[in-house]
Amino acid sequence: MNNLAADDLIRQALVEDIGFGDLASEAIFAEDHMSQACLIAKDNLVLAGIKVFTRTFALLDDRVKITSHYQDGANIRAGEKFAEISGPTRSLLAGERVALNFLQHLSGVATETRRYAAVLKNRGPIIVDTRKTLPGLRMLEKYAVTVGGGKNHRYGLDSLVMIKDNHRKAAGGVLPAVQMVRNKLSPFLKIEVEVETLEQVREALQAKADIIMLDNMPLTLIKEAVALIDHQALIEVSGNITLEKLEDLAESGVDIISSGALTHSVKAADISMRL
């Protein structure tokens, strides 16, 4: 994680939430009023983002002290008090919502990823994320995926050549699209091609794509495509991936399973901060 970029993101979130000041807290509490608080898990969860939580308060007020009993990646049971916070009451209350928003969301991503990774453990395919992330939070969300036991797909458009359906259609097919990429870009860049039919799989093989993504294919067609590819390229499967489908996909012979659900629609972990 890029700590400088994370600091910028945290600062923006604090400015957005606090504005010109916490009206209620500043009216009720003197500047030197001190309090203690704790973090409580309301559900079973995989912790992710405790350093971001801590950094939120550090940027707000260096008098706030946080002691966490766990590091990111730990399994925490519902009802467990897993961290203590102390410091000026105004600062605790001013930073509470922003710090919890980060911690709950990232722990939700890690918890969901852990569920997927557990199904695939020792079975061959790996689970990876996608670019379907909340704007501005991609770095943190992809970090949380790794905490949960998943791996990261490309970070952005400049990380990997991926020829998707719209590239394919506008270029006139898989083969011409790949050929144009090879003519213009470095030979050291890997090329992934998204396909929907066996004919497109054949084109991708002819073009010598490094990775072939089977997009929204039924299981029977996936198995046919795996047999056709026959280890000539890495095989990724994507599109409406759910926990219920993982068992069958794990046995299909694919190498990579990508799911946008790890980030774009995950439920936030239920965590409370209690004074």
Contacts in CASP RR format, 6 or more apart in sequence:
PFRMAT RR
TARGET T0000
AUTHOR 0000-0000-0000
METHOD contacts of the structure
MODEL  1
MNNLAADDLIRQALVEDIGFGDLASEAIFAEDHMSQACLIAKDNLVLAGI
KVFTRTFALLDDRVKITSHYQDGANIRAGEKFAEISGPTRSLLAGERVAL
NFLQHLSGVATETRRYAAVLKNRGPIIVDTRKTLPGLRMLEKYAVTVGGG
KNHRYGLDSLVMIKDNHRKAAGGVLPAVQMVRNKLSPFLKIEVEVETLEQ
VREALQAKADIIMLDNMPLTLIKEAVALIDHQALIEVSGNITLEKLEDLA
ESGVDIISSGALTHSVKAADISMRL
1 139 0 8 1.000
1 140 0 8 1.000
1 143 0 8 1.000
2 139 0 8 1.000
5 139 0 8 1.000
6 52 0 8 1.000
6 55 0 8 1.000
6 139 0 8 1.000
6 140 0 8 1.000
7 55 0 8 1.000
7 59 0 8 1.000
9 136 0 8 1.000
9 137 0 8 1.000
9 139 0 8 1.000
9 140 0 8 1.000
10 52 0 8 1.000
10 55 0 8 1.000
10 56 0 8 1.000
10 59 0 8 1.000
10 98 0 8 1.000
10 102 0 8 1.000
11 59 0 8 1.000
13 56 0 8 1.000
13 98 0 8 1.000
13 101 0 8 1.000
13 102 0 8 1.000
14 56 0 8 1.000
14 59 0 8 1.000
14 60 0 8 1.000
14 94 0 8 1.000
14 95 0 8 1.000
14 98 0 8 1.000
17 95 0 8 1.000
17 97 0 8 1.000
17 98 0 8 1.000
18 94 0 8 1.000
18 95 0 8 1.000
21 94 0 8 1.000
22 90 0 8 1.000
22 93 0 8 1.000
22 94 0 8 1.000
24 93 0 8 1.000
25 89 0 8 1.000
25 90 0 8 1.000
25 93 0 8 1.000
25 94 0 8 1.000
26 90 0 8 1.000
29 89 0 8 1.000
29 90 0 8 1.000
29 93 0 8 1.000
31 88 0 8 1.000
31 90 0 8 1.000
32 88 0 8 1.000
33 88 0 8 1.000
33 89 0 8 1.000
33 90 0 8 1.000
34 86 0 8 1.000
34 87 0 8 1.000
34 88 0 8 1.000
34 89 0 8 1.000
35 86 0 8 1.000
35 87 0 8 1.000
35 88 0 8 1.000
35 89 0 8 1.000
35 92 0 8 1.000
35 275 0 8 1.000
36 84 0 8 1.000
36 85 0 8 1.000
36 86 0 8 1.000
36 87 0 8 1.000
36 275 0 8 1.000
37 84 0 8 1.000
37 85 0 8 1.000
37 86 0 8 1.000
37 92 0 8 1.000
37 273 0 8 1.000
37 274 0 8 1.000
37 275 0 8 1.000
38 81 0 8 1.000
38 83 0 8 1.000
38 84 0 8 1.000
38 85 0 8 1.000
38 273 0 8 1.000
38 274 0 8 1.000
39 68 0 8 1.000
39 81 0 8 1.000
39 82 0 8 1.000
39 83 0 8 1.000
39 84 0 8 1.000
39 85 0 8 1.000
39 103 0 8 1.000
39 271 0 8 1.000
39 272 0 8 1.000
39 273 0 8 1.000
40 79 0 8 1.000
40 80 0 8 1.000
40 81 0 8 1.000
40 82 0 8 1.000
40 271 0 8 1.000
40 272 0 8 1.000
40 273 0 8 1.000
40 274 0 8 1.000
41 76 0 8 1.000
41 77 0 8 1.000
41 78 0 8 1.000
41 79 0 8 1.000
41 80 0 8 1.000
41 82 0 8 1.000
41 269 0 8 1.000
41 270 0 8 1.000
41 271 0 8 1.000
42 78 0 8 1.000
42 79 0 8 1.000
42 270 0 8 1.000
42 271 0 8 1.000
42 272 0 8 1.000
43 78 0 8 1.000
43 269 0 8 1.000
43 270 0 8 1.000
44 75 0 8 1.000
44 76 0 8 1.000
44 77 0 8 1.000
44 78 0 8 1.000
44 111 0 8 1.000
45 75 0 8 1.000
45 76 0 8 1.000
45 107 0 8 1.000
45 108 0 8 1.000
45 110 0 8 1.000
45 111 0 8 1.000
45 269 0 8 1.000
45 270 0 8 1.000
45 271 0 8 1.000
46 73 0 8 1.000
46 74 0 8 1.000
46 75 0 8 1.000
46 76 0 8 1.000
46 107 0 8 1.000
46 108 0 8 1.000
46 110 0 8 1.000
46 111 0 8 1.000
46 113 0 8 1.000
46 114 0 8 1.000
46 147 0 8 1.000
46 148 0 8 1.000
47 70 0 8 1.000
47 71 0 8 1.000
47 72 0 8 1.000
47 73 0 8 1.000
47 74 0 8 1.000
47 75 0 8 1.000
47 76 0 8 1.000
47 82 0 8 1.000
47 107 0 8 1.000
47 110 0 8 1.000
47 147 0 8 1.000
48 72 0 8 1.000
48 73 0 8 1.000
48 103 0 8 1.000
48 106 0 8 1.000
48 107 0 8 1.000
48 108 0 8 1.000
48 109 0 8 1.000
48 110 0 8 1.000
48 143 0 8 1.000
48 144 0 8 1.000
48 147 0 8 1.000
48 148 0 8 1.000
49 72 0 8 1.000
49 102 0 8 1.000
49 103 0 8 1.000
49 106 0 8 1.000
49 107 0 8 1.000
49 140 0 8 1.000
49 143 0 8 1.000
49 144 0 8 1.000
49 147 0 8 1.000
50 68 0 8 1.000
50 70 0 8 1.000
50 71 0 8 1.000
50 72 0 8 1.000
50 83 0 8 1.000
50 103 0 8 1.000
51 72 0 8 1.000
52 99 0 8 1.000
52 102 0 8 1.000
52 103 0 8 1.000
52 106 0 8 1.000
52 140 0 8 1.000
53 66 0 8 1.000
53 83 0 8 1.000
53 99 0 8 1.000
53 100 0 8 1.000
53 102 0 8 1.000
53 103 0 8 1.000
54 66 0 8 1.000
54 68 0 8 1.000
56 95 0 8 1.000
56 98 0 8 1.000
56 99 0 8 1.000
56 102 0 8 1.000
57 64 0 8 1.000
57 66 0 8 1.000
57 85 0 8 1.000
57 91 0 8 1.000
57 92 0 8 1.000
57 95 0 8 1.000
57 99 0 8 1.000
58 64 0 8 1.000
60 91 0 8 1.000
60 94 0 8 1.000
60 95 0 8 1.000
61 87 0 8 1.000
61 88 0 8 1.000
61 91 0 8 1.000
63 87 0 8 1.000
63 88 0 8 1.000
63 91 0 8 1.000
64 85 0 8 1.000
64 86 0 8 1.000
64 87 0 8 1.000
64 88 0 8 1.000
64 91 0 8 1.000
64 92 0 8 1.000
65 85 0 8 1.000
65 86 0 8 1.000
65 87 0 8 1.000
66 83 0 8 1.000
66 84 0 8 1.000
66 85 0 8 1.000
67 83 0 8 1.000
67 84 0 8 1.000
68 82 0 8 1.000
68 83 0 8 1.000
69 82 0 8 1.000
69 83 0 8 1.000
70 76 0 8 1.000
70 82 0 8 1.000
70 83 0 8 1.000
72 110 0 8 1.000
72 147 0 8 1.000
73 110 0 8 1.000
73 147 0 8 1.000
73 148 0 8 1.000
75 114 0 8 1.000
76 82 0 8 1.000
85 92 0 8 1.000
85 273 0 8 1.000
89 275 0 8 1.000
92 275 0 8 1.000
96 273 0 8 1.000
99 273 0 8 1.000
100 271 0 8 1.000
100 273 0 8 1.000
102 140 0 8 1.000
103 269 0 8 1.000
103 271 0 8 1.000
104 268 0 8 1.000
104 269 0 8 1.000
104 270 0 8 1.000
104 271 0 8 1.000
105 137 0 8 1.000
105 141 0 8 1.000
105 144 0 8 1.000
105 266 0 8 1.000
105 268 0 8 1.000
105 269 0 8 1.000
106 140 0 8 1.000
106 141 0 8 1.000
106 143 0 8 1.000
106 144 0 8 1.000
106 147 0 8 1.000
107 144 0 8 1.000
107 268 0 8 1.000
107 269 0 8 1.000
107 271 0 8 1.000
108 144 0 8 1.000
108 266 0 8 1.000
108 267 0 8 1.000
108 268 0 8 1.000
108 269 0 8 1.000
109 141 0 8 1.000
109 144 0 8 1.000
109 145 0 8 1.000
109 148 0 8 1.000
109 262 0 8 1.000
109 263 0 8 1.000
109 266 0 8 1.000
110 144 0 8 1.000
110 145 0 8 1.000
110 147 0 8 1.000
110 148 0 8 1.000
110 149 0 8 1.000
111 148 0 8 1.000
111 269 0 8 1.000
112 261 0 8 1.000
112 262 0 8 1.000
112 266 0 8 1.000
112 267 0 8 1.000
113 127 0 8 1.000
113 129 0 8 1.000
113 144 0 8 1.000
113 145 0 8 1.000
113 147 0 8 1.000
113 148 0 8 1.000
113 149 0 8 1.000
113 150 0 8 1.000
113 262 0 8 1.000
114 148 0 8 1.000
114 149 0 8 1.000
115 243 0 8 1.000
116 127 0 8 1.000
116 150 0 8 1.000
116 243 0 8 1.000
116 246 0 8 1.000
116 257 0 8 1.000
116 259 0 8 1.000
116 262 0 8 1.000
117 127 0 8 1.000
117 148 0 8 1.000
117 149 0 8 1.000
117 150 0 8 1.000
119 243 0 8 1.000
119 246 0 8 1.000
119 247 0 8 1.000
119 250 0 8 1.000
120 126 0 8 1.000
120 127 0 8 1.000
120 246 0 8 1.000
120 250 0 8 1.000
120 257 0 8 1.000
123 250 0 8 1.000
123 251 0 8 1.000
124 250 0 8 1.000
124 253 0 8 1.000
124 255 0 8 1.000
125 249 0 8 1.000
125 250 0 8 1.000
125 253 0 8 1.000
125 254 0 8 1.000
125 255 0 8 1.000
125 256 0 8 1.000
125 257 0 8 1.000
126 150 0 8 1.000
126 151 0 8 1.000
126 255 0 8 1.000
126 256 0 8 1.000
126 257 0 8 1.000
127 149 0 8 1.000
127 150 0 8 1.000
127 151 0 8 1.000
127 257 0 8 1.000
127 258 0 8 1.000
127 259 0 8 1.000
127 262 0 8 1.000
128 145 0 8 1.000
128 150 0 8 1.000
128 151 0 8 1.000
128 152 0 8 1.000
128 153 0 8 1.000
128 236 0 8 1.000
128 256 0 8 1.000
128 257 0 8 1.000
128 258 0 8 1.000
128 259 0 8 1.000
129 141 0 8 1.000
129 142 0 8 1.000
129 145 0 8 1.000
129 150 0 8 1.000
129 151 0 8 1.000
129 152 0 8 1.000
129 153 0 8 1.000
129 258 0 8 1.000
129 259 0 8 1.000
129 260 0 8 1.000
129 262 0 8 1.000
129 263 0 8 1.000
130 153 0 8 1.000
130 238 0 8 1.000
130 258 0 8 1.000
130 259 0 8 1.000
130 260 0 8 1.000
130 262 0 8 1.000
130 263 0 8 1.000
130 264 0 8 1.000
131 138 0 8 1.000
131 153 0 8 1.000
131 154 0 8 1.000
131 156 0 8 1.000
132 260 0 8 1.000
132 263 0 8 1.000
132 264 0 8 1.000
133 141 0 8 1.000
133 142 0 8 1.000
133 263 0 8 1.000
133 264 0 8 1.000
134 141 0 8 1.000
134 263 0 8 1.000
134 264 0 8 1.000
138 155 0 8 1.000
138 156 0 8 1.000
139 155 0 8 1.000
141 263 0 8 1.000
142 152 0 8 1.000
142 155 0 8 1.000
142 263 0 8 1.000
145 151 0 8 1.000
145 152 0 8 1.000
145 262 0 8 1.000
145 263 0 8 1.000
146 152 0 8 1.000
150 262 0 8 1.000
153 160 0 8 1.000
153 258 0 8 1.000
154 160 0 8 1.000
154 162 0 8 1.000
160 189 0 8 1.000
160 190 0 8 1.000
160 192 0 8 1.000
161 181 0 8 1.000
161 185 0 8 1.000
161 189 0 8 1.000
161 190 0 8 1.000
161 191 0 8 1.000
161 192 0 8 1.000
162 191 0 8 1.000
162 192 0 8 1.000
162 193 0 8 1.000
162 194 0 8 1.000
162 213 0 8 1.000
163 171 0 8 1.000
163 174 0 8 1.000
163 177 0 8 1.000
163 178 0 8 1.000
163 181 0 8 1.000
163 191 0 8 1.000
163 192 0 8 1.000
163 193 0 8 1.000
163 194 0 8 1.000
163 209 0 8 1.000
164 194 0 8 1.000
165 194 0 8 1.000
165 196 0 8 1.000
165 215 0 8 1.000
167 177 0 8 1.000
168 174 0 8 1.000
168 177 0 8 1.000
168 193 0 8 1.000
168 194 0 8 1.000
168 200 0 8 1.000
171 177 0 8 1.000
171 180 0 8 1.000
173 203 0 8 1.000
174 193 0 8 1.000
174 195 0 8 1.000
174 200 0 8 1.000
174 203 0 8 1.000
174 204 0 8 1.000
174 207 0 8 1.000
174 209 0 8 1.000
175 203 0 8 1.000
175 206 0 8 1.000
175 207 0 8 1.000
177 193 0 8 1.000
178 191 0 8 1.000
178 193 0 8 1.000
178 204 0 8 1.000
178 207 0 8 1.000
178 208 0 8 1.000
178 209 0 8 1.000
179 207 0 8 1.000
181 189 0 8 1.000
181 191 0 8 1.000
182 191 0 8 1.000
190 210 0 8 1.000
190 211 0 8 1.000
191 207 0 8 1.000
191 209 0 8 1.000
191 210 0 8 1.000
191 211 0 8 1.000
192 209 0 8 1.000
192 210 0 8 1.000
192 211 0 8 1.000
192 212 0 8 1.000
192 213 0 8 1.000
192 236 0 8 1.000
193 200 0 8 1.000
193 203 0 8 1.000
193 204 0 8 1.000
193 207 0 8 1.000
193 209 0 8 1.000
193 211 0 8 1.000
193 212 0 8 1.000
193 213 0 8 1.000
194 213 0 8 1.000
194 215 0 8 1.000
194 238 0 8 1.000
195 201 0 8 1.000
195 203 0 8 1.000
195 204 0 8 1.000
195 212 0 8 1.000
195 213 0 8 1.000
195 214 0 8 1.000
195 215 0 8 1.000
195 225 0 8 1.000
196 215 0 8 1.000
196 216 0 8 1.000
196 217 0 8 1.000
198 221 0 8 1.000
198 224 0 8 1.000
198 225 0 8 1.000
198 228 0 8 1.000
201 212 0 8 1.000
201 214 0 8 1.000
201 225 0 8 1.000
201 228 0 8 1.000
201 229 0 8 1.000
202 228 0 8 1.000
204 212 0 8 1.000
204 233 0 8 1.000
205 212 0 8 1.000
205 228 0 8 1.000
205 229 0 8 1.000
205 232 0 8 1.000
205 233 0 8 1.000
208 233 0 8 1.000
209 233 0 8 1.000
210 233 0 8 1.000
210 234 0 8 1.000
211 233 0 8 1.000
211 234 0 8 1.000
211 235 0 8 1.000
211 236 0 8 1.000
211 256 0 8 1.000
212 225 0 8 1.000
212 229 0 8 1.000
212 233 0 8 1.000
212 234 0 8 1.000
212 235 0 8 1.000
212 236 0 8 1.000
213 236 0 8 1.000
213 237 0 8 1.000
213 238 0 8 1.000
213 258 0 8 1.000
214 221 0 8 1.000
214 222 0 8 1.000
214 225 0 8 1.000
214 235 0 8 1.000
214 236 0 8 1.000
214 237 0 8 1.000
214 238 0 8 1.000
214 254 0 8 1.000
215 238 0 8 1.000
215 239 0 8 1.000
216 238 0 8 1.000
216 239 0 8 1.000
216 240 0 8 1.000
217 225 0 8 1.000
217 237 0 8 1.000
219 245 0 8 1.000
219 248 0 8 1.000
219 249 0 8 1.000
219 252 0 8 1.000
222 237 0 8 1.000
222 249 0 8 1.000
222 252 0 8 1.000
222 254 0 8 1.000
223 252 0 8 1.000
223 253 0 8 1.000
225 235 0 8 1.000
226 235 0 8 1.000
226 252 0 8 1.000
226 253 0 8 1.000
226 254 0 8 1.000
229 235 0 8 1.000
234 255 0 8 1.000
234 256 0 8 1.000
235 253 0 8 1.000
235 254 0 8 1.000
235 255 0 8 1.000
235 256 0 8 1.000
236 254 0 8 1.000
236 255 0 8 1.000
236 256 0 8 1.000
236 257 0 8 1.000
236 258 0 8 1.000
237 249 0 8 1.000
237 252 0 8 1.000
237 254 0 8 1.000
237 256 0 8 1.000
237 257 0 8 1.000
237 258 0 8 1.000
238 257 0 8 1.000
238 258 0 8 1.000
238 259 0 8 1.000
239 258 0 8 1.000
239 259 0 8 1.000
241 249 0 8 1.000
241 257 0 8 1.000
241 258 0 8 1.000
241 259 0 8 1.000
241 260 0 8 1.000
241 261 0 8 1.000
242 261 0 8 1.000
246 257 0 8 1.000
249 257 0 8 1.000
250 257 0 8 1.000
END
